[in-house]
Amino acid sequence: MRVRSWMGGFAVVACCTAGSAFAAIDASRVGSEVKFDEQRTKVGLDARVGVGGLTGDGGEVTAPGPLLGITAAAQPWRNLGIEAGIEGQRLPINDARIVDEQALYRYNLGVMAKAGPLVLQEKVRPYVGAGVGVSYLNVTDGAETLYGNDIVQEVPLAAGVDYRFNESLFAGARASYRILFGTEFADAATGTGDTGGNLLNFAATVGGRF
């Protein structure tokens, strides 16, 4: 049996300034309007842990499992942020034809834009988000007779809330629904030759902006 491990790494998000010169408009005014305020553009790291599972045909042959993720994030505008990160998840295979302790490991890379205001004395930020991503699904050796490795495209949708302890530190909770495309890992196991379904996850987050 090959040794399985959580995926690790980092993602970097950079914000840049921009300005344009137009014949009929003062170039310095355009630049001051569009460039990011470096003093207000917070960047940092978030970590999240949670649980979730597949829906549809994929959910019928797997069980919910734990997840762990790390994200690099930036807040270039007051009510709009961006993030890029990685996520690992273990989804146990729930199939009487397969021996115990087999699982599907999901390794994800994605980016997302998030929008939401600061409320309640600028301590709380509810938000919604949308993005794009890709996941590699790796099946453990004992399940390879009916399940296969797969690469899946994702459109993640998220809703959550963060609480700011101060200007730098926050904690929060998030629900995400990932629309999946190209899922084929269980085609041989379903009997219909088709693996349908999406992914629903819930996670707690903690992070900092500096």
C-alpha positions in Angstrom: 0.0 0.0 0.0 1.5 3.3 -1.0 1.9 5.9 1.8 -0.8 8.6 1.6 -0.2 12.1 2.9 -2.0 15.4 3.0 -1.0 17.8 0.3 1.2 20.8 1.5 2.5 23.9 0.0 1.7 27.5 -0.4 0.0 29.9 -2.8 1.0 33.5 -3.3 -1.4 36.3 -4.2 0.1 39.6 -5.3 -1.7 42.9 -5.8 -0.2 45.5 -8.2 -0.9 49.2 -9.0 -2.0 50.4 -12.3 -2.5 53.8 -14.0 -3.2 55.0 -17.5 -2.8 58.2 -19.4 -5.5 59.5 -21.7 -5.3 62.5 -23.9 -8.5 64.1 -22.5 -7.9 63.1 -18.8 -5.2 64.0 -16.4 -3.0 61.0 -16.1 -2.1 61.6 -12.4 -5.8 61.7 -11.6 -6.5 58.4 -13.4 -3.6 56.8 -11.5 -4.8 57.9 -8.1 -8.3 56.6 -8.8 -7.3 53.1 -9.9 -4.2 52.1 -8.0 -4.4 50.0 -4.8 -3.8 51.7 -1.5 -0.7 49.9 -0.3 -1.5 50.8 3.3 -5.0 49.3 3.2 -4.2 46.2 1.1 -3.9 43.4 3.6 -2.3 40.1 2.7 -2.0 37.0 4.8 -2.7 33.3 5.3 -5.8 31.4 6.4 -6.0 27.8 7.6 -9.2 25.7 7.7 -10.4 22.4 8.9 -13.7 20.8 8.3 -15.8 18.0 6.9 -17.9 17.3 3.8 -18.8 14.8 1.2 -20.0 14.2 -2.3 -23.6 14.3 -3.5 -25.3 12.2 -6.2 -23.8 9.0 -7.6 -20.5 9.9 -6.0 -22.1 10.3 -2.6 -23.7 6.9 -2.8 -20.3 5.1 -2.9 -18.4 7.4 -0.6 -18.9 8.8 3.0 -18.2 12.3 4.3 -14.6 12.9 5.4 -12.3 15.4 6.9 -10.5 18.2 5.1 -7.6 20.5 5.7 -6.6 23.6 3.7 -4.3 26.6 3.6 -4.9 29.8 1.6 -3.0 32.9 0.7 -5.4 35.9 0.6 -5.5 39.6 -0.1 -8.0 42.4 0.5 -7.3 45.0 -2.2 -10.7 46.7 -1.8 -12.7 47.2 1.4 -15.5 44.9 0.4 -13.8 42.6 -2.1 -11.0 40.1 -1.5 -9.2 37.3 -3.4 -7.6 34.1 -2.3 -5.7 31.2 -3.8 -5.0 28.0 -1.9 -4.7 24.2 -1.6 -7.0 21.7 0.1 -6.7 18.0 1.0 -9.6 15.8 1.8 -10.1 12.1 2.6 -13.4 10.5 1.5 -13.9 6.9 2.7 -15.2 4.5 0.1 -18.6 3.0 1.2 -18.9 -0.1 -0.9 -19.5 -3.6 0.3 -17.5 -5.0 -2.6 -14.4 -3.2 -1.3 -12.4 -4.1 1.8 -12.4 -1.8 4.7 -10.2 1.3 5.1 -10.2 2.2 1.4 -10.6 5.8 0.5 -10.6 8.5 -2.1 -8.0 11.3 -1.5 -8.8 14.7 -3.0 -6.0 17.2 -3.6 -7.3 20.6 -4.8 -5.9 23.9 -6.1 -8.2 26.8 -6.6 -8.8 30.6 -6.6 -11.8 32.6 -5.4 -13.1 36.1 -5.2 -15.1 37.0 -2.1 -17.4 40.0 -1.5 -18.9 41.2 1.7 -19.1 44.3 4.0 -17.8 44.9 7.5 -20.6 45.2 10.0 -21.2 45.4 13.7 -18.5 48.0 14.5 -16.4 46.5 11.7 -15.8 43.3 13.6 -18.0 40.9 11.5 -17.7 40.3 7.7 -20.4 38.1 6.1 -19.4 37.2 2.5 -20.2 35.1 -0.6 -17.6 33.9 -3.0 -17.1 32.2 -6.4 -14.1 30.8 -8.2 -12.5 28.1 -10.2 -10.4 25.1 -9.3 -9.1 21.6 -10.2 -8.8 18.5 -8.0 -6.8 15.3 -8.4 -8.7 12.3 -7.0 -6.4 9.5 -5.8 -7.9 6.1 -5.0 -6.1 3.8 -2.5 -4.7 0.5 -3.9 -7.4 -1.8 -2.4 -10.2 0.0 -4.3 -8.6 0.1 -7.8 -10.6 -2.8 -9.1 -13.7 -0.6 -9.2 -12.5 2.9 -8.7 -9.9 5.0 -10.6 -7.8 8.1 -10.2 -9.4 11.2 -11.8 -8.8 14.9 -12.5 -11.9 17.0 -11.9 -12.7 20.6 -12.7 -14.6 22.7 -10.1 -16.6 25.8 -9.7 -16.6 26.5 -6.0 -19.4 28.7 -4.5 -19.0 29.7 -0.8 -20.9 31.6 1.9 -19.4 32.4 5.3 -18.7 34.8 8.1 -15.5 36.0 9.7 -15.0 37.7 13.1 -12.1 40.1 13.4 -10.4 40.0 16.8 -8.2 43.0 15.8 -6.8 44.5 12.6 -4.7 41.3 11.9 -6.4 38.2 13.4 -9.8 36.6 12.6 -11.7 33.4 12.8 -14.8 32.2 10.9 -16.9 29.5 9.4 -17.6 28.7 5.8 -19.9 26.5 3.7 -18.9 25.7 0.2 -20.7 23.9 -2.7 -18.4 22.8 -5.5 -19.9 22.1 -8.9 -17.9 19.3 -10.4 -17.2 18.6 -14.0 -15.6 15.5 -15.6 -16.1 13.1 -12.6 -15.3 9.5 -13.7 -13.6 7.9 -10.7 -16.6 5.6 -10.0 -17.9 4.9 -13.5 -17.0 1.2 -13.2 -18.6 1.0 -9.7 -21.9 2.6 -10.3 -23.2 0.1 -12.8 -24.4 2.9 -15.1 -21.0 4.0 -16.3 -21.6 7.5 -15.0 -20.3 9.3 -11.9 -22.5 12.3 -11.1 -22.7 14.7 -8.1 -21.0 17.7 -6.5 -19.2 18.4 -3.3 -20.6 20.0 -0.1 -18.1 21.0 2.6 -18.2 22.9 6.0 -15.1 24.3 7.6 -13.9 26.5 10.4 -11.2 29.0 9.5 -8.5 31.0 11.3 -6.1 33.4 9.8 -4.3 36.7 9.8 -3.8 39.8 7.6 -0.7 41.9 7.7 
